[in-house]
């Protein structure tokens, strides 16, 4: 199952919701959303810095991840950035593939 690192920066509205609901309830809400798509949360950490929240989650497909991203972004409560994570085996598989590529101008 594909694995994703999600970086979240709350808007002012999202921060007000976090203050009202608390961190555990936000985790429950995210967990419910992800599990509803057949996935699960591997890690969920609040942070101080450019991003307010880091989540590692597993979802069945890129389309499921896109659906989550669109739902969160459309809510206006947060800015959402997704990084697809690869295992060492997946990197080795990619490195073993022959790719026919020519750089521009060559």
Steps between C-alpha positions, in 0.01 A plus 500: 500500500647840408640701791484879524650773716246777543613844616223727627508872582183621669328820391376736771160330474658156529700608804182625667343160436802323648482720810130422536509125422846402623771287343348159578169584333679624187695173488174308533347700215798433273508133598131462420547664160802283410345176628184578302715476187660171605819650642663555837715749686855391581613819677334827601708782651433864569800728448621852547637662188388554142266203524269432792443130442682204342311181418624177346211305357428207276226516238402253227570738209615842382136578420413443869784732604382762251146476640633561853711793381211661316261458794744653748605785270139583406410533868723808527634382835847407385765509229583142405818356345546132414823306448485145364735277699694207353652200672864402431369206293288735288803721438705193400222391262495849346879509466494166316259625231639604164383850413540646152559869575687771312558837668379811319742616231673166459 
